[in-house]
Amino acid sequence: MQALGRHLLVDLYGCNRERLDDPDYITAELQAAAQAAGTRVLGSAFHRFSPGGVTGVLIVQESHLAVHTWPERGYAALDLFTCGHQTDPWAAYQRLRCAFGATQDNVVEVSRGLGAGE
Amino acid sequence: MQALGRHLLVDLYGCNRERLDDPDYITAELQAAAQAAGTRVLGSAFHRFSPGGVTGVLIVQESHLAVHTWPERGYAALDLFTCGHQTDPWAAYQRLRCAFGATQDNVVEVSRGLGAGE
């Protein structure tokens, strides 16, 4: 069966804590990751938490990219869900892993929509 | 190890195709699902595709809820990611599975941030 999409669930550990708490940096890097993955951005929603942490989501033509950060733990959760044959969520992963300076990570790839054939 | 969050990846099959293509219905049901899960909505982003399909994401205090629909296939992909002990992503799942009239589904629960302890 053919999947409709590939979804990477990424836990990034040992990240740069200042970058995890910088909404402008995260917005720019998420946009760059969307471009690296070959997706087209259609919309976004961001929120800065107090005392720290950022949530950012990009809606893209091919599904969505999301990040949630916990600066006090040096941790970021990424969701990189892309559909179609022209996109590569692993390219977004590579961009964001470097952008946040992660020293460890855990990645799970889940195939989406395996039962949704034509 | 304690996880920071629970993330449900849900594939819904055999859904009501009209509901999958109704942005107002999907917006209302996603808001209701967020309430059912015990989350607080902080922001949102929605897009209606042509000729059909809807993407909707809610940013919540406790992470995010997302839906992508393929009306022509009767398929919806849900991502229900909640953090903290006061939330229940399974309650959002139950609400949305019924809302879309799914006849089959596949659910994967992934623990997020297992290595991000205090």
gemmi code that builds the backbone of each chain (N, CA, C; Angstrom):
import gemmi

chains = {
    "A": [
        ("MET", (0.847, -1.206, 0.000), (0.000, 0.000, 0.000), (0.875, 1.246, 0.000)),
        ("GLN", (0.368, 2.259, -0.672), (1.092, 3.517, -0.750), (0.598, 4.459, 0.340)),
        ("ALA", (1.532, 5.077, 1.073), (1.145, 6.053, 2.090), (0.844, 7.393, 1.434)),
        ("LEU", (-0.070, 8.151, 2.048), (-0.345, 9.517, 1.566), (0.744, 10.476, 2.020)),
        ("GLY", (1.330, 10.186, 3.176), (2.328, 11.115, 3.691), (3.319, 10.446, 4.618)),
        ("ARG", (4.402, 11.160, 4.863), (5.418, 10.728, 5.827), (5.426, 11.723, 6.968)),
        ("HIS", (5.421, 11.210, 8.196), (5.365, 12.067, 9.373), (6.535, 11.718, 10.284)),
        ("LEU", (7.427, 12.679, 10.469), (8.546, 12.494, 11.394), (8.203, 13.125, 12.731)),
        ("LEU", (8.303, 12.329, 13.797), (8.174, 12.844, 15.168), (9.574, 12.875, 15.745)),
        ("VAL", (10.055, 14.064, 16.034), (11.448, 14.268, 16.411), (11.526, 14.880, 17.798)),
        ("ASP", (12.291, 14.244, 18.685), (12.627, 14.823, 19.986), (14.080, 15.253, 19.933)),
        ("LEU", (14.329, 16.546, 20.131), (15.693, 17.088, 20.118), (16.113, 17.425, 21.542)),
        ("TYR", (17.269, 16.892, 21.949), (17.782, 17.098, 23.309), (19.117, 17.831, 23.267)),
        ("GLY", (19.447, 18.480, 24.401), (20.735, 19.167, 24.499), (20.833, 20.357, 23.571)),
        ("CYS", (19.692, 21.011, 23.319), (19.668, 22.145, 22.381), (20.183, 23.426, 23.037)),
        ("ASN", (20.488, 24.409, 22.187), (20.874, 25.740, 22.633), (19.647, 26.429, 23.245)),
        ("ARG", (19.729, 26.720, 24.534), (18.530, 27.192, 25.252), (18.096, 28.592, 24.828)),
        ("GLU", (19.052, 29.434, 24.443), (18.670, 30.777, 23.973), (17.880, 30.683, 22.669)),
        ("ARG", (18.329, 29.809, 21.780), (17.623, 29.669, 20.495), (16.218, 29.093, 20.695)),
        ("LEU", (16.079, 28.222, 21.676), (14.762, 27.612, 21.928), (13.767, 28.614, 22.482)),
        ("ASP", (14.260, 29.785, 22.910), (13.371, 30.787, 23.512), (13.290, 32.055, 22.661)),
        ("ASP", (13.717, 31.948, 21.395), (13.763, 33.110, 20.500), (12.743, 32.927, 19.373)),
        ("PRO", (11.551, 33.535, 19.511), (10.506, 33.309, 18.508), (10.889, 33.743, 17.103)),
        ("ASP", (11.680, 34.827, 16.997), (12.089, 35.282, 15.663), (13.020, 34.263, 15.002)),
        ("TYR", (13.946, 33.740, 15.783), (14.875, 32.720, 15.268), (14.107, 31.468, 14.850)),
        ("ILE", (13.179, 31.046, 15.702), (12.421, 29.820, 15.430), (11.539, 30.003, 14.196)),
        ("THR", (10.916, 31.173, 14.065), (10.095, 31.453, 12.889), (10.923, 31.372, 11.613)),
        ("ALA", (12.098, 31.996, 11.639), (12.962, 32.004, 10.449), (13.446, 30.595, 10.117)),
        ("GLU", (13.821, 29.834, 11.146), (14.346, 28.487, 10.893), (13.247, 27.528, 10.438)),
        ("LEU", (12.044, 27.719, 10.960), (10.940, 26.851, 10.526), (10.592, 27.140, 9.064)),
        ("GLN", (10.618, 28.419, 8.685), (10.390, 28.784, 7.279), (11.488, 28.181, 6.392)),
        ("ALA", (12.725, 28.254, 6.864), (13.836, 27.691, 6.081), (13.707, 26.173, 5.971)),
        ("ALA", (13.233, 25.545, 7.050), (13.057, 24.087, 7.037), (11.947, 23.700, 6.053)),
        ("ALA", (10.889, 24.514, 5.994), (9.796, 24.249, 5.058), (10.307, 24.314, 3.623)),
        ("GLN", (11.166, 25.301, 3.364), (11.752, 25.435, 2.025), (12.678, 24.253, 1.724)),
        ("ALA", (13.490, 23.869, 2.722), (14.416, 22.747, 2.526), (13.653, 21.457, 2.207)),
        ("ALA", (12.472, 21.307, 2.791), (11.670, 20.089, 2.584), (10.909, 20.117, 1.266)),
        ("GLY", (10.938, 21.266, 0.583), (10.233, 21.387, -0.687), (8.750, 21.636, -0.531)),
        ("THR", (8.359, 22.237, 0.586), (6.940, 22.518, 0.828), (6.619, 23.988, 0.556)),
        ("ARG", (5.325, 24.280, 0.403), (4.860, 25.650, 0.164), (4.036, 26.100, 1.362)),
        ("VAL", (4.479, 27.178, 2.032), (3.826, 27.647, 3.249), (2.524, 28.376, 2.903)),
        ("LEU", (1.436, 27.991, 3.592), (0.108, 28.582, 3.361), (-0.390, 29.395, 4.550)),
        ("GLY", (0.153, 29.132, 5.734), (-0.309, 29.841, 6.933), (0.552, 29.473, 8.118)),
        ("SER", (0.386, 30.230, 9.211), (1.202, 29.957, 10.397), (0.496, 30.405, 11.665)),
        ("ALA", (0.947, 29.849, 12.779), (0.483, 30.267, 14.102), (1.638, 30.062, 15.071)),
        ("PHE", (1.933, 31.116, 15.835), (3.029, 31.060, 16.797), (2.555, 31.587, 18.136)),
        ("HIS", (3.198, 31.103, 19.209), (2.910, 31.605, 20.556), (4.172, 31.536, 21.403)),
        ("ARG", (4.424, 32.630, 22.124), (5.541, 32.661, 23.085), (4.963, 32.496, 24.471)),
        ("PHE", (5.511, 31.513, 25.200), (5.023, 31.241, 26.549), (5.816, 32.032, 27.579)),
        ("SER", (5.196, 32.244, 28.727), (5.877, 32.874, 29.850), (5.976, 31.861, 30.973)),
        ("PRO", (7.132, 31.636, 31.584), (8.357, 32.423, 31.451), (9.199, 32.075, 30.234)),
        ("GLY", (8.939, 30.975, 29.554), (9.765, 30.638, 28.400), (9.132, 29.549, 27.569)),
        ("GLY", (9.633, 29.424, 26.340), (9.119, 28.386, 25.447), (8.337, 28.992, 24.302)),
        ("VAL", (8.398, 28.323, 23.166), (7.735, 28.795, 21.952), (7.031, 27.607, 21.287)),
        ("THR", (5.832, 27.872, 20.772), (5.151, 26.937, 19.891), (4.994, 27.609, 18.541)),
        ("GLY", (5.351, 26.896, 17.487), (5.179, 27.425, 16.147), (4.694, 26.336, 15.208)),
        ("VAL", (3.696, 26.674, 14.399), (3.171, 25.730, 13.412), (3.085, 26.425, 12.060)),
        ("LEU", (3.574, 25.762, 11.037), (3.371, 26.202, 9.654), (2.433, 25.221, 8.971)),
        ("ILE", (1.346, 25.746, 8.429), (0.521, 24.964, 7.518), (1.163, 25.067, 6.147)),
        ("VAL", (1.389, 23.910, 5.526), (1.976, 23.918, 4.185), (1.045, 23.169, 3.230)),
        ("GLN", (1.257, 23.414, 1.956), (0.436, 22.750, 0.926), (0.435, 21.242, 1.148)),
        ("GLU", (1.516, 20.741, 1.707), (1.718, 19.292, 1.835), (1.531, 18.792, 3.270)),
        ("SER", (0.875, 19.530, 4.126), (0.479, 19.165, 5.499), (0.982, 20.192, 6.514)),
        ("HIS", (1.874, 19.832, 7.459), (2.293, 20.848, 8.446), (3.649, 20.538, 9.054)),
        ("LEU", (4.257, 21.608, 9.556), (5.500, 21.515, 10.328), (5.248, 22.226, 11.651)),
        ("ALA", (5.604, 21.578, 12.758), (5.353, 22.161, 14.071), (6.571, 22.009, 14.974)),
        ("VAL", (6.738, 22.998, 15.862), (7.792, 22.913, 16.872), (7.241, 23.412, 18.209)),
        ("HIS", (7.624, 22.708, 19.258), (7.332, 23.128, 20.641), (8.647, 23.076, 21.401)),
        ("THR", (8.977, 24.159, 22.115), (10.268, 24.180, 22.809), (10.109, 24.339, 24.320)),
        ("TRP", (11.022, 23.693, 25.039), (11.152, 23.811, 26.492), (12.595, 24.266, 26.770)),
        ("PRO", (12.858, 25.598, 26.721), (14.234, 26.063, 26.879), (14.890, 25.585, 28.173)),
        ("GLU", (14.115, 25.528, 29.252), (14.702, 25.149, 30.548), (15.189, 23.704, 30.560)),
        ("ARG", (14.753, 22.927, 29.592), (15.182, 21.529, 29.495), (16.075, 21.276, 28.287)),
        ("GLY", (16.307, 22.322, 27.482), (17.101, 22.145, 26.270), (16.436, 21.203, 25.283)),
        ("TYR", (15.101, 21.169, 25.321), (14.328, 20.188, 24.545), (13.398, 20.866, 23.551)),
        ("ALA", (13.305, 20.254, 22.354), (12.320, 20.689, 21.356), (11.652, 19.464, 20.755)),
        ("ALA", (10.340, 19.557, 20.581), (9.560, 18.518, 19.892), (9.214, 19.034, 18.502)),
        ("LEU", (9.583, 18.262, 17.484), (9.279, 18.627, 16.098), (8.292, 17.638, 15.504)),
        ("ASP", (7.373, 18.149, 14.703), (6.503, 17.315, 13.888), (6.614, 17.777, 12.456)),
        ("LEU", (7.066, 16.886, 11.612), (7.364, 17.220, 10.216), (6.571, 16.251, 9.348)),
        ("PHE", (5.390, 16.713, 8.925), (4.424, 15.868, 8.216), (4.302, 16.411, 6.807)),
        ("THR", (4.774, 15.630, 5.829), (4.686, 16.074, 4.442), (4.082, 14.976, 3.569)),
        ("CYS", (3.312, 15.418, 2.576), (2.671, 14.517, 1.620), (3.296, 14.718, 0.244)),
        ("GLY", (3.074, 13.731, -0.610), (3.520, 13.860, -1.995), (4.948, 13.375, -2.190)),
        ("HIS", (5.311, 13.255, -3.456), (6.616, 12.685, -3.807), (7.687, 13.766, -3.972)),
        ("GLN", (7.264, 15.022, -3.930), (8.225, 16.110, -4.183), (8.788, 16.699, -2.893)),
        ("THR", (8.388, 16.147, -1.753), (8.815, 16.721, -0.475), (9.674, 15.724, 0.301)),
        ("ASP", (10.502, 16.271, 1.198), (11.397, 15.430, 1.997), (11.454, 15.954, 3.433)),
        ("PRO", (10.665, 15.348, 4.343), (10.678, 15.841, 5.722), (12.039, 15.684, 6.392)),
        ("TRP", (12.845, 14.758, 5.890), (14.185, 14.576, 6.484), (15.072, 15.793, 6.237)),
        ("ALA", (14.828, 16.522, 5.161), (15.605, 17.743, 4.913), (15.256, 18.804, 5.959)),
        ("ALA", (13.983, 18.870, 6.335), (13.573, 19.804, 7.395), (14.186, 19.390, 8.732)),
        ("TYR", (14.203, 18.092, 8.984), (14.816, 17.572, 10.211), (16.285, 17.978, 10.310)),
        ("GLN", (17.026, 17.785, 9.224), (18.460, 18.114, 9.238), (18.662, 19.602, 9.531)),
        ("ARG", (17.827, 20.436, 8.893), (17.946, 21.882, 9.087), (17.695, 22.269, 10.549)),
        ("LEU", (16.636, 21.723, 11.133), (16.237, 22.146, 12.480), (17.129, 21.529, 13.556)),
        ("ARG", (17.608, 20.316, 13.315), (18.517, 19.708, 14.298), (19.770, 20.576, 14.451)),
        ("CYS", (20.283, 21.042, 13.311), (21.464, 21.927, 13.349), (21.096, 23.292, 13.909)),
        ("ALA", (19.933, 23.818, 13.528), (19.531, 25.165, 13.952), (19.441, 25.276, 15.470)),
        ("PHE", (18.996, 24.204, 16.112), (18.833, 24.233, 17.569), (20.049, 23.689, 18.311)),
        ("GLY", (21.042, 23.219, 17.565), (22.264, 22.720, 18.195), (22.038, 21.499, 19.059)),
        ("ALA", (21.148, 20.618, 18.632), (20.843, 19.420, 19.426), (22.069, 18.504, 19.520)),
        ("THR", (22.268, 17.928, 20.708), (23.375, 16.970, 20.892), (22.863, 15.529, 20.842)),
        ("GLN", (21.582, 15.334, 21.044), (20.966, 14.011, 20.949), (19.583, 14.173, 20.354)),
        ("ASP", (19.076, 13.103, 19.732), (17.689, 13.166, 19.274), (17.087, 11.773, 19.184)),
        ("ASN", (15.807, 11.760, 18.991), (15.069, 10.525, 18.739), (14.055, 10.832, 17.647)),
        ("VAL", (14.056, 10.001, 16.592), (13.172, 10.245, 15.454), (12.325, 8.999, 15.188)),
        ("VAL", (11.044, 9.201, 15.039), (10.134, 8.140, 14.630), (9.476, 8.588, 13.329)),
        ("GLU", (9.524, 7.734, 12.288), (8.819, 8.039, 11.040), (7.566, 7.181, 10.973)),
        ("VAL", (6.434, 7.825, 10.772), (5.154, 7.134, 10.676), (4.569, 7.391, 9.293)),
        ("SER", (4.191, 6.321, 8.597), (3.499, 6.458, 7.309), (2.033, 6.762, 7.578)),
        ("ARG", (1.522, 7.821, 6.910), (0.135, 8.245, 7.147), (-0.748, 7.883, 5.956)),
        ("GLY", (-1.980, 7.451, 6.278), (-2.976, 7.220, 5.239), (-2.733, 5.995, 4.385)),
        ("LEU", (-2.149, 4.965, 4.982), (-1.846, 3.754, 4.202), (-3.097, 3.097, 3.634)),
        ("GLY", (-4.232, 3.307, 4.309), (-5.466, 2.674, 3.858), (-6.357, 3.572, 3.018)),
        ("ALA", (-5.815, 4.715, 2.604), (-6.636, 5.721, 1.911), (-6.403, 5.716, 0.403)),
        ("GLY", (-6.135, 4.531, -0.159), (-5.858, 4.425, -1.599), (-6.988, 5.001, -2.430)),
        ("GLU", (-6.672, 5.208, -3.698), (-7.652, 5.825, -4.623), (-8.994, 5.103, -4.555)),
    ],
    "B": [
        ("MET", (11.163, 6.622, 32.955), (11.229, 8.042, 32.579), (9.816, 8.561, 32.326)),
        ("GLN", (9.645, 9.822, 32.688), (8.341, 10.459, 32.489), (8.339, 11.215, 31.163)),
        ("ALA", (7.290, 11.007, 30.378), (7.167, 11.732, 29.112), (6.641, 13.137, 29.378)),
        ("LEU", (7.049, 14.092, 28.518), (6.494, 15.446, 28.609), (5.103, 15.505, 28.011)),
        ("GLY", (4.865, 14.654, 27.019), (3.565, 14.714, 26.358), (3.166, 13.405, 25.711)),
        ("ARG", (1.907, 13.334, 25.372), (1.366, 12.190, 24.631), (0.902, 12.688, 23.281)),
        ("HIS", (1.290, 11.958, 22.225), (0.963, 12.377, 20.864), (0.243, 11.229, 20.170)),
        ("LEU", (-1.015, 11.468, 19.812), (-1.779, 10.480, 19.063), (-1.738, 10.821, 17.588)),
        ("LEU", (-1.305, 9.859, 16.770), (-1.368, 9.984, 15.310), (-2.516, 9.100, 14.857)),
        ("VAL", (-3.539, 9.718, 14.314), (-4.785, 9.024, 14.004), (-5.081, 9.109, 12.517)),
        ("ASP", (-5.304, 7.954, 11.892), (-5.799, 7.901, 10.515), (-7.251, 7.471, 10.573)),
        ("LEU", (-8.150, 8.324, 10.065), (-9.586, 8.017, 10.041), (-10.007, 7.689, 8.616)),
        ("TYR", (-10.662, 6.533, 8.456), (-11.091, 6.067, 7.130), (-12.610, 5.940, 7.083)),
        ("GLY", (-13.139, 5.984, 5.852), (-14.587, 5.807, 5.672), (-15.386, 6.947, 6.274)),
        ("CYS", (-14.810, 8.151, 6.261), (-15.477, 9.313, 6.879), (-16.553, 9.895, 5.952)),
        ("ASN", (-17.401, 10.715, 6.538), (-18.418, 11.460, 5.794), (-17.719, 12.515, 4.927)),
        ("ARG", (-17.851, 12.383, 3.622), (-17.055, 13.223, 2.714), (-17.475, 14.681, 2.729)),
        ("GLU", (-18.759, 14.934, 2.962), (-19.205, 16.339, 3.036), (-18.599, 17.025, 4.254)),
        ("ARG", (-18.580, 16.314, 5.379), (-18.009, 16.921, 6.597), (-16.518, 17.180, 6.441)),
        ("LEU", (-15.834, 16.303, 5.707), (-14.389, 16.463, 5.513), (-14.046, 17.665, 4.646)),
        ("ASP", (-15.069, 18.214, 3.973), (-14.825, 19.337, 3.071), (-15.511, 20.616, 3.559)),
        ("ASP", (-15.902, 20.621, 4.824), (-16.643, 21.756, 5.393), (-15.779, 22.455, 6.452)),
        ("PRO", (-15.108, 23.557, 6.064), (-14.181, 24.207, 7.001), (-14.849, 24.700, 8.272)),
        ("ASP", (-16.104, 25.163, 8.161), (-16.796, 25.648, 9.367), (-17.066, 24.498, 10.335)),
        ("TYR", (-17.501, 23.380, 9.780), (-17.760, 22.201, 10.612), (-16.470, 21.726, 11.276)),
        ("ILE", (-15.399, 21.666, 10.500), (-14.120, 21.172, 11.016), (-13.575, 22.117, 12.086)),
        ("THR", (-13.709, 23.422, 11.860), (-13.259, 24.391, 12.857), (-14.007, 24.201, 14.172)),
        ("ALA", (-15.327, 24.065, 14.079), (-16.135, 23.914, 15.294), (-15.809, 22.609, 16.014)),
        ("GLU", (-15.635, 21.530, 15.245), (-15.355, 20.232, 15.876), (-13.957, 20.177, 16.477)),
        ("LEU", (-13.015, 20.856, 15.837), (-11.649, 20.873, 16.388), (-11.626, 21.675, 17.698)),
        ("GLN", (-12.377, 22.769, 17.727), (-12.490, 23.545, 18.969), (-13.148, 22.700, 20.066)),
        ("ALA", (-14.187, 21.958, 19.693), (-14.870, 21.113, 20.677), (-13.944, 19.995, 21.166)),
        ("ALA", (-13.134, 19.466, 20.255), (-12.188, 18.415, 20.634), (-11.128, 18.958, 21.590)),
        ("ALA", (-10.686, 20.188, 21.353), (-9.702, 20.813, 22.238), (-10.281, 20.965, 23.643)),
        ("GLN", (-11.553, 21.356, 23.702), (-12.215, 21.486, 25.008), (-12.370, 20.123, 25.671)),
        ("ALA", (-12.753, 19.114, 24.881), (-12.939, 17.764, 25.433), (-11.632, 17.226, 26.014)),
        ("ALA", (-10.518, 17.597, 25.382), (-9.208, 17.113, 25.838), (-8.689, 17.892, 27.038)),
        ("GLY", (-9.392, 18.968, 27.410), (-8.963, 19.775, 28.547), (-7.843, 20.737, 28.220)),
        ("THR", (-7.755, 21.146, 26.947), (-6.704, 22.079, 26.534), (-7.261, 23.496, 26.392)),
        ("ARG", (-6.344, 24.473, 26.354), (-6.719, 25.877, 26.190), (-6.186, 26.374, 24.863)),
        ("VAL", (-7.083, 26.829, 23.995), (-6.698, 27.245, 22.649), (-6.032, 28.630, 22.694)),
        ("LEU", (-4.858, 28.733, 22.026), (-4.090, 29.985, 22.004), (-4.013, 30.601, 20.612)),
        ("GLY", (-4.237, 29.778, 19.576), (-4.147, 30.294, 18.213), (-4.572, 29.221, 17.229)),
        ("SER", (-4.750, 29.635, 15.968), (-5.191, 28.665, 14.966), (-4.746, 29.087, 13.574)),
        ("ALA", (-4.744, 28.102, 12.672), (-4.477, 28.355, 11.255), (-5.262, 27.318, 10.458)),
        ("PHE", (-6.020, 27.798, 9.480), (-6.842, 26.913, 8.653), (-6.623, 27.242, 7.184)),
        ("HIS", (-6.815, 26.223, 6.326), (-6.743, 26.442, 4.885), (-7.693, 25.481, 4.182)),
        ("ARG", (-8.454, 26.028, 3.218), (-9.333, 25.202, 2.380), (-8.652, 25.017, 1.035)),
        ("PHE", (-8.524, 23.766, 0.623), (-7.859, 23.470, -0.634), (-8.870, 23.394, -1.768)),
        ("SER", (-8.370, 23.608, -2.982), (-9.186, 23.454, -4.176), (-8.624, 22.296, -4.989)),
        ("PRO", (-9.421, 21.325, -5.417), (-10.886, 21.323, -5.408), (-11.509, 20.903, -4.083)),
        ("GLY", (-10.734, 20.329, -3.164), (-11.334, 19.913, -1.901), (-10.280, 19.605, -0.870)),
        ("GLY", (-10.714, 19.536, 0.396), (-9.803, 19.228, 1.495), (-9.572, 20.435, 2.379)),
        ("VAL", (-9.345, 20.160, 3.637), (-9.141, 21.209, 4.642), (-7.965, 20.823, 5.527)),
        ("THR", (-7.144, 21.821, 5.857), (-6.134, 21.668, 6.899), (-6.478, 22.639, 8.011)),
        ("GLY", (-6.468, 22.142, 9.236), (-6.710, 23.010, 10.386), (-5.788, 22.641, 11.525)),
        ("VAL", (-5.195, 23.659, 12.146), (-4.325, 23.442, 13.301), (-4.731, 24.395, 14.414)),
        ("LEU", (-4.852, 23.856, 15.609), (-5.037, 24.677, 16.805), (-3.772, 24.584, 17.648)),
        ("ILE", (-3.204, 25.739, 17.953), (-2.156, 25.798, 18.970), (-2.857, 25.879, 20.315)),
        ("VAL", (-2.471, 25.002, 21.223), (-3.066, 25.020, 22.560), (-1.948, 25.183, 23.599)),
        ("GLN", (-2.356, 25.587, 24.793), (-1.394, 25.767, 25.884), (-0.545, 24.507, 26.059)),
        ("GLU", (-1.148, 23.375, 25.729), (-0.520, 22.068, 25.988), (0.022, 21.404, 24.727)),
        ("SER", (0.243, 22.132, 23.645), (0.884, 21.705, 22.395), (-0.009, 21.984, 21.180)),
        ("HIS", (-0.501, 20.976, 20.442), (-1.327, 21.306, 19.272), (-2.243, 20.156, 18.864)),
        ("LEU", (-3.289, 20.554, 18.153), (-4.222, 19.615, 17.528), (-4.291, 19.974, 16.050)),
        ("ALA", (-4.155, 18.971, 15.182), (-4.155, 19.242, 13.744), (-5.018, 18.228, 13.012)),
        ("VAL", (-5.627, 18.685, 11.919), (-6.386, 17.790, 11.043), (-6.095, 18.143, 9.592)),
        ("HIS", (-5.944, 17.106, 8.784), (-5.824, 17.244, 7.335), (-6.838, 16.288, 6.721)),
        ("THR", (-7.642, 16.788, 5.780), (-8.684, 15.926, 5.199), (-8.527, 15.747, 3.694)),
        ("TRP", (-8.889, 14.552, 3.237), (-8.950, 14.200, 1.814), (-10.368, 13.710, 1.548)),
        ("PRO", (-11.317, 14.642, 1.274), (-12.717, 14.234, 1.104), (-12.905, 13.154, 0.049)),
        ("GLU", (-12.148, 13.253, -1.044), (-12.334, 12.300, -2.156), (-11.957, 10.880, -1.756)),
        ("ARG", (-11.236, 10.750, -0.670), (-10.840, 9.420, -0.182), (-11.550, 9.047, 1.126)),
        ("GLY", (-12.367, 9.957, 1.643), (-13.022, 9.702, 2.920), (-12.037, 9.564, 4.064)),
        ("TYR", (-10.898, 10.256, 3.934), (-9.774, 10.087, 4.870), (-9.437, 11.388, 5.584)),
        ("ALA", (-9.126, 11.261, 6.878), (-8.616, 12.395, 7.656), (-7.435, 11.931, 8.499)),
        ("ALA", (-6.404, 12.769, 8.544), (-5.245, 12.539, 9.413), (-5.346, 13.493, 10.586)),
        ("LEU", (-5.308, 12.939, 11.801), (-5.361, 13.756, 13.009), (-4.045, 13.652, 13.759)),
        ("ASP", (-3.606, 14.769, 14.332), (-2.489, 14.789, 15.264), (-2.953, 15.466, 16.523)),
        ("LEU", (-2.907, 14.727, 17.606), (-3.446, 15.196, 18.882), (-2.326, 15.069, 19.916)),
        ("PHE", (-1.620, 16.193, 20.114), (-0.415, 16.221, 20.941), (-0.719, 17.090, 22.151)),
        ("THR", (-0.750, 16.455, 23.329), (-1.033, 17.217, 24.549), (0.004, 16.904, 25.619)),
        ("CYS", (0.322, 17.924, 26.400), (1.271, 17.796, 27.499), (0.532, 17.981, 28.822)),
        ("GLY", (1.185, 17.517, 29.890), (0.633, 17.734, 31.225), (-0.318, 16.631, 31.640)),
        ("HIS", (-0.655, 16.660, 32.921), (-1.460, 15.584, 33.514), (-2.956, 15.900, 33.478)),
        ("GLN", (-3.287, 17.128, 33.077), (-4.693, 17.547, 33.117), (-5.382, 17.382, 31.762)),
        ("THR", (-4.663, 16.840, 30.794), (-5.232, 16.743, 29.446), (-5.350, 15.282, 29.011)),
        ("ASP", (-6.262, 15.048, 28.060), (-6.495, 13.684, 27.578), (-6.717, 13.701, 26.064)),
        ("PRO", (-5.661, 13.414, 25.287), (-5.822, 13.450, 23.830), (-6.823, 12.412, 23.325)),
        ("TRP", (-7.053, 11.359, 24.112), (-8.020, 10.336, 23.695), (-9.440, 10.879, 23.683)),
        ("ALA", (-9.705, 11.870, 24.526), (-11.045, 12.488, 24.510), (-11.244, 13.264, 23.207)),
        ("ALA", (-10.186, 13.918, 22.723), (-10.265, 14.619, 21.432), (-10.453, 13.608, 20.298)),
        ("TYR", (-9.738, 12.502, 20.387), (-9.879, 11.433, 19.384), (-11.327, 10.942, 19.308)),
        ("GLN", (-11.924, 10.652, 20.463), (-13.302, 10.141, 20.470), (-14.254, 11.146, 19.828)),
        ("ARG", (-14.071, 12.430, 20.151), (-14.931, 13.467, 19.604), (-14.808, 13.533, 18.078)),
        ("LEU", (-13.584, 13.521, 17.579), (-13.375, 13.729, 16.144), (-13.704, 12.476, 15.328)),
        ("ARG", (-13.469, 11.301, 15.905), (-13.822, 10.063, 15.196), (-15.330, 10.047, 14.929)),
        ("CYS", (-16.095, 10.437, 15.937), (-17.559, 10.496, 15.761), (-17.950, 11.642, 14.831)),
        ("ALA", (-17.291, 12.796, 14.986), (-17.651, 13.982, 14.203), (-17.527, 13.718, 12.698)),
        ("PHE", (-16.523, 12.933, 12.324), (-16.280, 12.679, 10.896), (-16.951, 11.393, 10.420)),
        ("GLY", (-17.575, 10.664, 11.336), (-18.290, 9.449, 10.951), (-17.374, 8.369, 10.412)),
        ("ALA", (-16.176, 8.261, 10.984), (-15.210, 7.264, 10.510), (-15.728, 5.844, 10.757)),
        ("THR", (-15.496, 4.961, 9.777), (-15.887, 3.550, 9.938), (-14.684, 2.680, 10.314)),
        ("GLN", (-13.480, 3.181, 10.061), (-12.255, 2.479, 10.449), (-11.228, 3.520, 10.871)),
        ("ASP", (-10.277, 3.086, 11.704), (-9.183, 4.004, 12.022), (-7.940, 3.242, 12.428)),
        ("ASN", (-6.866, 3.980, 12.507), (-5.603, 3.458, 13.006), (-5.004, 4.529, 13.910)),
        ("VAL", (-4.641, 4.145, 15.137), (-4.122, 5.110, 16.100), (-2.759, 4.642, 16.610)),
        ("VAL", (-1.806, 5.537, 16.607), (-0.492, 5.288, 17.199), (-0.286, 6.328, 18.289)),
        ("GLU", (0.053, 5.893, 19.513), (0.380, 6.849, 20.577), (1.890, 6.859, 20.769)),
        ("VAL", (2.472, 8.048, 20.703), (3.915, 8.216, 20.868), (4.157, 9.103, 22.089)),
        ("SER", (5.005, 8.633, 23.003), (5.405, 9.451, 24.157), (6.474, 10.423, 23.703)),
        ("ARG", (6.289, 11.711, 24.016), (7.233, 12.741, 23.576), (8.073, 13.239, 24.746)),
        ("GLY", (9.360, 13.486, 24.475), (10.233, 14.103, 25.464), (10.629, 13.207, 26.615)),
        ("LEU", (10.759, 11.913, 26.353), (11.102, 10.979, 27.440), (12.463, 11.282, 28.057)),
        ("GLY", (13.353, 11.886, 27.273), (14.702, 12.173, 27.785), (14.878, 13.590, 28.285)),
        ("ALA", (13.757, 14.314, 28.448), (13.834, 15.743, 28.798), (13.487, 15.992, 30.264)),
        ("GLY", (13.882, 15.061, 31.128), (13.567, 15.183, 32.558), (14.130, 16.455, 33.154)),
        ("GLU", (13.608, 16.777, 34.337), (14.013, 18.020, 35.024), (15.540, 18.125, 35.089)),
    ],
}
model = gemmi.Model(1)
for chain_id, residues in chains.items():
    chain = gemmi.Chain(chain_id)
    for i, (resn, *xyz) in enumerate(residues, 1):
        res = gemmi.Residue()
        res.name, res.seqid = resn, gemmi.SeqId(i, " ")
        for name, pos in zip(("N", "CA", "C"), xyz):
            atom = gemmi.Atom()
            atom.name, atom.element = name, gemmi.Element(name[0])
            atom.pos, atom.b_iso = gemmi.Position(*pos), 0.0
            res.add_atom(atom)
        chain.add_residue(res)
    model.add_chain(chain)
structure = gemmi.Structure()
structure.add_model(model)
structure.setup_entities()
